Each structure stands twice: as C-alpha cells, then as structure tokens.
Amino acid sequence: MGRFALIIANSKYEDKKLAELPSTLQDAEDLERVLKNPDLGNFKVETIINQESSAILKAVENFTAECPSDDLLFIQFSTHGLKDNDGELYFAAANTLTDRLVSSAIPASTIH
C-alpha cells in the first residue's frame, strides 16, 4: 500500500475581492516536510502552488486515477473557500472569479 499526498496552495488571486493569503505557501511547505518525513508520514508528496483551476483539476484527476484503490490518498487545500448562491462549496484557484465560481473554481464535490 502506497501513501500519496497532493498539497494545493494558492496565495494570490486575479480577483481583487479575494485577499492574498501569504501564509498558505509556508503552510504547504511545512506540511510537505512533515508528510515526506519517513518517521512521521512517509508520503510521496506533490505540491501545486498558485495554479489556475484547470491545472488543479487536472492534477487532482491524475492523482486519483493513477493510484490503486488500496493506496492512502491525502489532498490538502490551503486557499479561500467560497460558497455559491445554492450553498455549494468551492476552493479558490489563482484565476477564480467570485462571480463565476462554476467556471473558475474547484467544486468541493469534485474532491469528495
């Protein structure tokens, strides 16, 4: 059984309504260090920083599609969480527009 982690962090956004989150980069680096440590997590880790939604969705799909079902998968988002008018949760990407979540953000349901 393998142990794999995908860490996704966004600190900068095109939409000025979304505040920058500089601490997300340090959070991602710290988590990667812990997860990779053979005495703690012993995960194989991929980290994605400040990418657009299409790149993140592709990375998530590749990450989940290429792992056998008995592997342990861990996905971490360090970014803004946004809800649409129906209360559906989205994770912000570098290109997320707060008034166009469907086409520019990552639906939490996709990760589920």
N, C-alpha and C positions, 0 to 999 in steps of 0.2 A: 504494500500500500504506500503510495506517494503522498507527500504533503506539499501543496502548492498554494501560493498566495498571490493575489493581484491587488496592488495598492494604487488607488486613483486619487490624485490630489489636484485641486485647482485653487490657485491663489489670485488669479487675475481674470477679469471678465470684460468682454466688449461692452455689455450693457452697463451703463454708469449707475443704474439703480441697484446693482449688486456691489456691495462693498468688497474691497480687496481683503483677502484672508492670508496674510503673510505667514502665519503660524502653521498653516497646513503643510508647507514644504518641510518644516522641521519635524512635524508630526509624522509625515511619511518616512522621512529618513530614520527617525528613531524607531518606528515600528518595523521597518525593513531590517534594521540591525538586530532587533530582538528576535524577529521571526527566523532570520538566517542563522542565528547562533545555534550550533549543534547541541549545546547544553540546555537550551530553552525551547526553541521552536523547531529547529531543523527543517525549515521550509525552503523550497525553491521559490524565490520571490521575483516578480516582475513589477516594476513601478512605472506609472504613467503620470506625467506632470503637465498641467496646463494644456490639455488637448481639447480639440473640438468634439462634439457629441458623436459624430460619425466614427472617429478614430477610437473613441472609448467603447462604443457599441461593438465595433469590430473586434477589439481586444477582448471584451467580455465573451463574445461568441466563440472566438478562438480558444480562449482559456477554458471554457466549459466543454467545448466539443472535443477537445483533444485529450481529455483525462478519462481514464477508466472509471466506472461507477463506484469502485471501492476506494478511490483516492479521496483524501480530505482536501476540500477546496475552501479557501478563505478569501473573501472580497471585502476590501475596506474602501469606503468613500470618505474623503475629507474635503468637503465643499459645502456650498449652500444647499439646503433642502427647500423646495418650493412646492406649493400646492396650487392646483388649478381650481377653477370655479366649482368643480364637482368634488373637490377634496382629495383628488388623486395626487400622490407624492411624486416629485421628480428631483433628480440630482442635477445641479448646475454644472455645465461644461464651460470652456473658455468662450464659446460662441453663443451661449444661452441668452435668449431674449425673454424677459419676464412676461411679455405679452404674446409669446409664440412658443410655449413650452413643448407642445407636441412635436414640432419640427426642429427644436434646438436644444432639448434637454434629454436626460436619460430617465425613462419611466422606471420607478421602483418596481413595478410589476414585472419588468423585463428581468431584473436581477432575482426576483423571487423565483 
